[in-house]
Amino acid sequence: MPMKPLARDVVHALVFVAGYVACAAYAWLFIARPGDIALYWPASGLALALVVTHGPRWALLVPLSMWIAHVGFQPGRDALLPYALASGLAGALAGGWVARRNPVPRPGTVAYGFRILEGGTVMALVGAIIGGLGMWRAQLVPSDDMVPTQLRWALGDMLGIASVTPALLLAADWWPRRRQWRRDH
């Protein structure tokens, strides 16, 4: 028996939050000192896939998930938290808008892949601008290191987007068709 839409949405939201927190915790394992940036942020790939598949209103789960992850794994970095929340939300909204703008190419095509890459690039740049500014305002990096910090932030997001988002989008395209495939075979 299929799940009701509200129950399905609640399950999707809980799975996303748990996955985002796990991805953030994993990425933070590679940060040695407070001013360092995670050069691999798989949570960005998860966030972009969520906004592409479920729409922009789901981007609100990104700052919620980031807040839970910060409280659980990064206590004491409270000065950066508002910027991290804004970075994730603004990046997911901007990247999701680019990826979902009309006309949307058919999933699985090269055109679709490039559209997702465009959205991921926008997401990484928007997030990096806000995040790097936050690191400077929180006095985690000096002003002359702000641009390199933003570049590292963007590269960490891009690596997460490039490695996680395609697999999730392919799975999201396949998942609804699996029952039909089983019936036909």
Backbone as CSV, one residue per row, in Angstrom:
resi,resn,N_x,N_y,N_z,CA_x,CA_y,CA_z,C_x,C_y,C_z
1,MET,0.843,-1.171,0.000,0.000,0.000,0.000,0.900,1.250,0.000
2,PRO,0.681,2.166,-0.935,1.514,3.359,-1.006,1.282,4.285,0.196
3,MET,2.338,5.026,0.538,2.255,5.981,1.637,1.429,7.189,1.247
4,LYS,0.764,7.783,2.223,0.032,9.025,1.981,1.041,10.153,1.785
5,PRO,0.668,11.185,1.013,1.624,12.259,0.699,2.250,12.920,1.927
6,LEU,1.484,13.191,2.977,2.051,13.831,4.164,3.056,12.913,4.841
7,ALA,2.718,11.650,4.995,3.639,10.688,5.614,4.902,10.545,4.779
8,ARG,4.734,10.504,3.448,5.898,10.409,2.568,6.798,11.632,2.719
9,ASP,6.200,12.822,2.787,6.984,14.051,2.946,7.722,14.071,4.278
10,VAL,7.070,13.607,5.332,7.725,13.555,6.647,8.907,12.595,6.609
11,VAL,8.726,11.455,5.993,9.823,10.489,5.877,10.973,11.090,5.055
12,HIS,10.655,11.734,3.931,11.691,12.367,3.109,12.439,13.429,3.908
13,ALA,11.716,14.234,4.675,12.349,15.291,5.470,13.276,14.697,6.534
14,LEU,12.821,13.672,7.222,13.646,13.045,8.263,14.888,12.383,7.678
15,VAL,14.722,11.733,6.536,15.872,11.098,5.876,16.863,12.166,5.431
16,PHE,16.359,13.275,4.887,17.259,14.349,4.475,18.022,14.917,5.666
17,VAL,17.319,15.251,6.735,17.981,15.837,7.908,19.039,14.886,8.450
18,ALA,18.702,13.619,8.590,19.675,12.639,9.088,20.871,12.524,8.142
19,GLY,20.612,12.477,6.849,21.699,12.390,5.878,22.573,13.628,5.886
20,TYR,21.959,14.806,5.973,22.732,16.053,5.988,23.616,16.122,7.225
21,VAL,23.060,15.790,8.380,23.841,15.808,9.625,24.996,14.813,9.536
22,ALA,24.740,13.633,9.003,25.807,12.634,8.853,26.884,13.124,7.887
23,CYS,26.491,13.732,6.781,27.466,14.260,5.814,28.302,15.378,6.426
24,ALA,27.659,16.266,7.180,28.386,17.364,7.830,29.362,16.817,8.869
25,ALA,28.920,15.866,9.660,29.802,15.274,10.670,31.010,14.614,10.014
26,TYR,30.785,13.941,8.917,31.887,13.313,8.181,32.871,14.362,7.666
27,ALA,32.363,15.426,7.070,33.235,16.460,6.516,34.030,17.159,7.611
28,TRP,33.427,17.368,8.765,34.125,18.055,9.851,35.269,17.228,10.425
29,LEU,35.290,15.937,10.155,36.418,15.114,10.612,37.741,15.559,9.992
30,PHE,37.668,16.223,8.860,38.874,16.608,8.132,39.311,18.051,8.406
31,ILE,38.669,18.715,9.354,39.051,20.080,9.704,39.965,20.014,10.914
32,ALA,41.199,20.531,10.746,42.199,20.438,11.800,42.110,21.583,12.812
33,ARG,41.813,22.797,12.340,41.778,23.953,13.244,40.617,24.864,12.858
34,PRO,40.246,25.799,13.734,39.042,26.600,13.522,38.964,27.355,12.197
35,GLY,40.040,27.872,11.651,39.976,28.635,10.404,39.996,27.789,9.149
36,ASP,40.066,26.467,9.298,40.126,25.582,8.135,38.737,25.392,7.520
37,ILE,38.764,25.014,6.248,37.535,24.738,5.493,37.555,23.263,5.104
38,ALA,36.394,22.630,5.169,36.284,21.252,4.681,36.361,21.280,3.160
39,LEU,37.339,20.622,2.601,37.506,20.615,1.148,36.594,19.593,0.468
40,TYR,35.798,18.918,1.249,34.770,18.024,0.715,33.544,18.194,1.591
41,TRP,32.463,18.709,1.019,31.239,18.942,1.776,30.090,18.217,1.064
42,PRO,29.936,16.912,1.315,28.905,16.134,0.618,27.483,16.597,0.929
43,ALA,27.290,17.293,2.035,25.957,17.777,2.378,25.425,18.751,1.319
44,SER,26.302,19.461,0.638,25.855,20.363,-0.433,25.221,19.585,-1.578
45,GLY,25.810,18.458,-1.922,25.233,17.622,-2.970,23.877,17.094,-2.587
46,LEU,23.723,16.730,-1.331,22.436,16.262,-0.828,21.405,17.391,-0.871
47,ALA,21.817,18.603,-0.478,20.901,19.749,-0.468,20.442,20.112,-1.880
48,LEU,21.364,20.129,-2.832,20.978,20.458,-4.206,20.020,19.408,-4.764
49,ALA,20.299,18.152,-4.510,19.406,17.089,-4.991,18.010,17.238,-4.384
50,LEU,17.932,17.615,-3.108,16.627,17.809,-2.468,15.846,18.925,-3.147
51,VAL,16.485,20.061,-3.375,15.780,21.202,-3.970,15.394,20.902,-5.421
52,VAL,16.253,20.200,-6.146,15.935,19.858,-7.539,14.752,18.897,-7.602
53,THR,14.716,17.916,-6.725,13.652,16.908,-6.794,12.361,17.326,-6.099
54,HIS,12.456,18.147,-5.047,11.265,18.466,-4.252,10.819,19.920,-4.350
55,GLY,11.657,20.794,-4.846,11.272,22.188,-5.000,11.894,23.101,-3.960
56,PRO,11.781,24.412,-4.183,12.474,25.383,-3.340,11.997,25.442,-1.894
57,ARG,10.750,25.117,-1.624,10.294,25.199,-0.232,11.039,24.212,0.663
58,TRP,11.546,23.149,0.072,12.296,22.154,0.837,13.673,22.662,1.244
59,ALA,14.125,23.750,0.655,15.426,24.323,1.026,15.447,24.752,2.487
60,LEU,14.293,24.970,3.082,14.246,25.344,4.495,14.804,24.254,5.404
61,LEU,14.846,23.033,4.907,15.444,21.954,5.701,16.962,22.072,5.793
62,VAL,17.574,22.807,4.868,19.035,22.944,4.880,19.516,23.677,6.130
63,PRO,19.003,24.888,6.442,19.488,25.528,7.666,19.097,24.769,8.938
64,LEU,17.934,24.128,8.933,17.552,23.316,10.091,18.570,22.199,10.310
65,SER,18.918,21.515,9.240,19.889,20.423,9.333,21.265,20.936,9.749
66,MET,21.657,22.083,9.194,22.946,22.664,9.555,22.964,23.051,11.031
67,TRP,21.861,23.611,11.521,21.791,23.974,12.920,21.935,22.735,13.815
68,ILE,21.240,21.668,13.469,21.348,20.421,14.246,22.775,19.900,14.211
69,ALA,23.393,19.933,13.050,24.772,19.459,12.927,25.732,20.328,13.744
70,HIS,25.567,21.639,13.684,26.437,22.540,14.458,26.283,22.299,15.952
71,VAL,25.054,22.193,16.414,24.816,21.976,17.836,25.424,20.639,18.274
72,GLY,25.298,19.629,17.443,25.787,18.303,17.807,27.283,18.096,17.654
73,PHE,27.894,18.746,16.644,29.286,18.418,16.335,30.246,19.596,16.348
74,GLN,29.742,20.826,16.379,30.614,22.002,16.336,30.237,23.027,17.408
75,PRO,30.054,22.609,18.642,29.692,23.597,19.658,30.833,24.604,19.837
76,GLY,30.459,25.848,20.143,31.473,26.869,20.355,31.777,27.709,19.131
77,ARG,31.252,27.354,17.975,31.466,28.151,16.773,30.199,28.939,16.452
78,ASP,29.605,29.483,17.481,28.310,30.152,17.347,28.375,31.411,16.500
79,ALA,29.519,32.088,16.461,29.622,33.317,15.674,29.475,33.035,14.177
80,LEU,29.884,31.857,13.738,29.787,31.491,12.330,28.407,30.936,11.964
81,LEU,27.665,30.464,12.938,26.418,29.756,12.672,25.410,30.539,11.820
82,PRO,25.127,31.819,12.088,24.155,32.515,11.228,24.602,32.577,9.766
83,TYR,25.890,32.721,9.542,26.410,32.775,8.177,26.345,31.396,7.517
84,ALA,26.618,30.352,8.290,26.526,28.994,7.748,25.082,28.669,7.367
85,LEU,24.126,29.083,8.208,22.712,28.841,7.907,22.284,29.612,6.661
86,ALA,22.674,30.897,6.600,22.326,31.721,5.431,23.011,31.215,4.176
87,SER,24.236,30.769,4.319,24.996,30.241,3.181,24.308,29.025,2.577
88,GLY,23.915,28.088,3.429,23.254,26.878,2.938,21.909,27.160,2.299
89,LEU,21.122,28.020,2.932,19.798,28.333,2.403,19.885,29.116,1.088
90,ALA,20.670,30.186,1.084,20.779,31.007,-0.133,21.397,30.213,-1.277
91,GLY,22.417,29.415,-0.977,23.047,28.601,-2.015,22.087,27.574,-2.596
92,ALA,21.348,26.889,-1.725,20.399,25.870,-2.200,19.283,26.499,-3.026
93,LEU,18.790,27.651,-2.590,17.734,28.324,-3.357,18.238,28.798,-4.716
94,ALA,19.412,29.423,-4.736,19.958,29.930,-6.005,20.316,28.787,-6.946
95,GLY,21.005,27.780,-6.429,21.383,26.640,-7.262,20.182,25.853,-7.742
96,GLY,19.210,25.668,-6.850,17.991,24.966,-7.230,17.205,25.718,-8.288
97,TRP,17.162,27.056,-8.176,16.456,27.855,-9.181,17.108,27.681,-10.556
98,VAL,18.434,27.737,-10.600,19.135,27.577,-11.882,18.869,26.182,-12.453
99,ALA,18.953,25.169,-11.608,18.775,23.793,-12.084,17.338,23.509,-12.531
100,ARG,16.366,24.171,-11.918,14.951,23.882,-12.206,14.309,24.853,-13.189
101,ARG,15.056,25.855,-13.666,14.410,26.847,-14.540,13.956,26.193,-15.839
102,ASN,12.922,26.755,-16.410,12.308,26.179,-17.620,13.090,26.527,-18.864
103,PRO,13.107,25.684,-19.836,12.595,24.313,-19.801,13.603,23.385,-19.122
104,VAL,13.088,22.470,-18.319,13.950,21.509,-17.633,14.243,20.354,-18.587
105,PRO,15.513,20.082,-18.870,15.834,18.937,-19.745,15.391,17.621,-19.107
106,ARG,15.222,16.626,-19.925,14.823,15.300,-19.439,15.929,14.724,-18.553
107,PRO,15.569,14.218,-17.353,16.576,13.627,-16.466,17.355,12.514,-17.159
108,GLY,18.621,12.452,-16.870,19.489,11.431,-17.439,20.183,11.840,-18.719
109,THR,19.814,12.992,-19.281,20.452,13.449,-20.509,21.673,14.304,-20.185
110,VAL,22.520,14.493,-21.179,23.703,15.340,-21.003,23.282,16.777,-20.693
111,ALA,22.233,17.257,-21.371,21.744,18.616,-21.111,21.297,18.763,-19.655
112,TYR,20.648,17.736,-19.125,20.222,17.758,-17.727,21.443,17.787,-16.808
113,GLY,22.447,16.994,-17.121,23.670,16.974,-16.326,24.351,18.337,-16.287
114,PHE,24.417,18.990,-17.438,25.026,20.321,-17.462,24.169,21.342,-16.715
115,ARG,22.856,21.205,-16.784,21.987,22.122,-16.043,22.212,21.962,-14.539
116,ILE,22.351,20.723,-14.089,22.605,20.473,-12.672,23.983,21.014,-12.293
117,LEU,24.953,20.858,-13.165,26.290,21.406,-12.911,26.251,22.927,-12.808
118,GLU,25.466,23.569,-13.669,25.289,25.031,-13.575,24.688,25.403,-12.222
119,GLY,23.647,24.713,-11.844,23.015,24.990,-10.554,23.965,24.758,-9.394
120,GLY,24.753,23.701,-9.477,25.728,23.412,-8.435,26.803,24.481,-8.335
121,THR,27.220,24.993,-9.487,28.230,26.053,-9.488,27.673,27.319,-8.838
122,VAL,26.458,27.675,-9.188,25.824,28.848,-8.576,25.659,28.627,-7.077
123,MET,25.225,27.440,-6.696,25.060,27.130,-5.280,26.379,27.294,-4.531
124,ALA,27.451,26.744,-5.090,28.757,26.817,-4.433,29.249,28.257,-4.327
125,LEU,29.070,29.047,-5.373,29.536,30.443,-5.350,28.751,31.290,-4.356
126,VAL,27.437,31.172,-4.369,26.614,31.945,-3.430,26.953,31.551,-1.993
127,GLY,27.030,30.266,-1.744,27.364,29.794,-0.399,28.749,30.236,0.048
128,ALA,29.698,30.215,-0.870,31.069,30.591,-0.532,31.197,32.077,-0.221
129,ILE,30.484,32.897,-0.954,30.534,34.342,-0.685,30.038,34.623,0.731
130,ILE,28.896,34.049,1.082,28.322,34.271,2.413,29.174,33.593,3.485
131,GLY,29.577,32.361,3.246,30.367,31.622,4.233,31.730,32.240,4.497
132,GLY,32.425,32.676,3.440,33.724,33.322,3.621,33.599,34.632,4.381
133,LEU,32.564,35.389,4.064,32.302,36.629,4.789,32.048,36.333,6.263
134,GLY,31.297,35.284,6.525,31.031,34.883,7.907,32.283,34.474,8.646
135,MET,33.175,33.777,7.978,34.425,33.379,8.639,35.268,34.602,8.981
136,TRP,35.244,35.596,8.098,35.970,36.832,8.385,35.309,37.585,9.538
137,ARG,33.962,37.707,9.496,33.241,38.433,10.547,33.374,37.729,11.904
138,ALA,33.483,36.400,11.891,33.658,35.638,13.132,35.118,35.612,13.571
139,GLN,35.966,36.304,12.835,37.402,36.394,13.108,38.101,35.033,13.087
140,LEU,37.617,34.169,12.203,38.278,32.880,12.003,39.361,32.976,10.943
141,VAL,39.247,33.975,10.066,40.286,34.233,9.057,40.509,35.750,8.970
142,PRO,41.755,36.182,8.691,42.001,37.617,8.506,41.425,38.098,7.167
143,SER,41.254,39.395,7.036,40.622,39.951,5.829,41.394,39.615,4.559
144,ASP,42.728,39.531,4.641,43.487,39.218,3.429,43.371,37.748,3.024
145,ASP,42.813,36.914,3.871,42.586,35.500,3.537,41.133,35.209,3.168
146,MET,40.295,36.248,3.096,38.878,36.006,2.858,38.612,35.412,1.473
147,VAL,39.230,35.937,0.423,38.993,35.414,-0.930,39.496,33.975,-1.060
148,PRO,40.726,33.655,-0.591,41.123,32.239,-0.649,40.207,31.326,0.173
149,THR,39.686,31.845,1.281,38.745,31.074,2.092,37.460,30.815,1.310
150,GLN,36.969,31.836,0.620,35.760,31.674,-0.189,36.005,30.680,-1.326
151,LEU,37.173,30.723,-1.904,37.495,29.772,-2.972,37.523,28.340,-2.436
152,ARG,38.154,28.142,-1.281,38.180,26.794,-0.685,36.766,26.333,-0.329
153,TRP,35.956,27.250,0.183,34.564,26.921,0.530,33.819,26.461,-0.732
154,ALA,33.965,27.225,-1.817,33.287,26.881,-3.073,33.780,25.539,-3.614
155,LEU,35.060,25.288,-3.525,35.597,24.019,-4.032,35.093,22.836,-3.203
156,GLY,35.008,23.009,-1.886,34.457,21.948,-1.035,33.008,21.643,-1.384
157,ASP,32.232,22.709,-1.604,30.837,22.511,-2.016,30.760,21.835,-3.382
158,MET,31.572,22.300,-4.331,31.530,21.724,-5.692,31.891,20.247,-5.695
159,LEU,32.882,19.877,-4.905,33.254,18.462,-4.848,32.108,17.639,-4.271
160,GLY,31.455,18.163,-3.239,30.296,17.462,-2.683,29.151,17.366,-3.677
161,ILE,28.921,18.454,-4.409,27.842,18.468,-5.405,28.154,17.505,-6.547
162,ALA,29.384,17.562,-7.040,29.753,16.718,-8.185,29.749,15.234,-7.838
163,SER,29.998,14.899,-6.573,30.090,13.479,-6.219,28.783,12.900,-5.687
164,VAL,27.908,13.716,-5.140,26.696,13.193,-4.500,25.439,13.430,-5.345
165,THR,25.281,14.645,-5.871,24.042,15.005,-6.554,23.696,14.094,-7.737
166,PRO,24.628,13.784,-8.650,24.244,12.935,-9.795,23.685,11.576,-9.385
167,ALA,24.313,10.941,-8.413,23.828,9.627,-7.980,22.424,9.728,-7.387
168,LEU,22.197,10.763,-6.579,20.873,10.923,-5.973,19.806,11.247,-7.011
169,LEU,20.146,12.072,-7.994,19.163,12.413,-9.027,18.858,11.223,-9.928
170,LEU,19.855,10.411,-10.219,19.593,9.198,-11.004,18.704,8.234,-10.223
171,ALA,18.980,8.108,-8.925,18.155,7.239,-8.087,16.726,7.783,-7.985
172,ALA,16.588,9.094,-7.864,15.256,9.703,-7.773,14.478,9.516,-9.070
173,ASP,15.174,9.504,-10.198,14.514,9.269,-11.487,14.089,7.803,-11.621
174,TRP,14.889,6.896,-11.106,14.614,5.464,-11.219,13.550,4.999,-10.218
175,TRP,13.572,5.540,-9.004,12.747,5.026,-7.912,11.263,4.900,-8.257
176,PRO,10.621,5.928,-8.831,9.187,5.775,-9.125,8.895,4.746,-10.217
177,ARG,9.874,4.466,-11.058,9.655,3.539,-12.169,9.977,2.093,-11.810
178,ARG,10.491,1.838,-10.623,10.932,0.483,-10.266,9.776,-0.509,-10.230
179,ARG,8.596,-0.075,-9.760,7.441,-0.980,-9.712,7.004,-1.365,-11.116
180,GLN,6.989,-0.405,-12.027,6.623,-0.679,-13.420,7.628,-1.655,-14.035
181,TRP,8.908,-1.466,-13.743,9.945,-2.346,-14.270,9.738,-3.763,-13.756
182,ARG,9.373,-3.909,-12.481,9.150,-5.240,-11.894,7.945,-5.919,-12.549
183,ARG,6.889,-5.147,-12.814,5.698,-5.717,-13.462,6.011,-6.189,-14.870
184,ASP,6.837,-5.438,-15.571,7.145,-5.772,-16.952,8.103,-6.949,-17.093
185,HIS,8.807,-7.287,-16.040,9.813,-8.360,-16.145,9.453,-9.550,-15.336
